[in-house]
Amino acid sequence: MRGATLFERPAQSIGQFQILEDLRLSQQQWVVIGAPVALDALHTDNTPAGGPEAIRGAFPYFDVVSRDRWIGDWNARRAVALREMEPADLGDLSFGPSVTLQEYGLELQHAVSEVVVRGGRPLVLGGEHSLSFFVIQELALQQDGLWIVHFDAHSDIQLGNVALAPLFNGNVMSHIAKLPGVAGSMHIGVREYEYGERADLTDLFASPNWISSSEIQTMPSTLSKMIPQGSPVYLTVDLDVLDPASNPNVAWPAAAGLTSTELVSAVKFVAQNYQLVGADVVELASSSREMNLGALAASRLIMSILTAGLF
Ligand SMILES: [Mn+2]
C-alpha cells in the first residue's frame, strides 16, 4: 500500500495541512481529503476533477493571522474557539495516468482508515460521486448500523432485476446499499425524471426512503421517522442537488432544485440529530467563469458540517 507521498499539498488548505504519516488529531476532528478525479467516461466535459481546488479556493474561513481567534455564527448567535473546530487537511490524493477507479478508490479507502484509526472523521472533496462507495466501505467496516443520508438531484440507483453493473456515478447508491454494515439510505432532493419498467418505478415511488426536492420541508419529520435519533450517519452530498441558480457548475444540472439555504439547514438538521461519522461533497465541476457559484455554496455547506453541534 502506498503512503502519504501520494498526497499533494494544496495551494490553499481548509484548516491546517498535515502529512498522513504524521497525522495528529483530536477526537472527532474533521480531516479534509481532496479526491480530484473524474474517471467516468460519461464525464466528457465539465468534469469534477477540479472540485477540490475550486472548493478550497472559495473557502476563506481559516485564512486568519492568529489561530487564537474565535469565530461567531450570526445564525446561531454563538461563538467557538477556532482551534476547537479547525479541521486537518491532508491535501489531494494524487494518481498516475492509467489509474482505475478501483485502484484509486482503494487508496482513498486506505487514507480514510488512517484517519478513523486516529479518531478523526473524513470529509472528502470530490471528484466524482462513485468515490463515496470506497469511503463508506471503510466506515461501514468500523461502524455497524451505519445510515447513509444522500443529497442528489438523481437517484444514482440501478432499477430492474438484472445483475448490478460495475460501479459508476449512476449506480453508486445501489452499490453502497449492498455493503455489509450499511443499515439503510435516505435520499433527499431527488427530482430528475426516472426511466424504467412501470413495476420498478411503482416500487421505487412507494419506498419511504426518498424525499423529493418538492418534499424538502417535510424532511425533518420523515428523517426522524426513518433513522433512529443518534444513529451513526454518513453524509454524501452531490452538489447537483442544488438548483442551477445556486450551482450551475455540475455535469448534469437539473432545474427546480434546492436553494443553498435549504441544503445548509437540511444538513444542519442531520448533523444535530445524528452522529456524523464522515461526509463527502462531490461532483463540483471547476469553472472558467470568474466566480464558481457552486464552490461558494460548497464552502458554506462545509462550514455548516464543521460547526454542526458546536454552535
Ligand atoms: Mn450523484
Residues whose N, C-alpha, C, O or C-beta is under 5 A from the ligand:
A	BS01	MN	H129 D152 D156 N169 D238
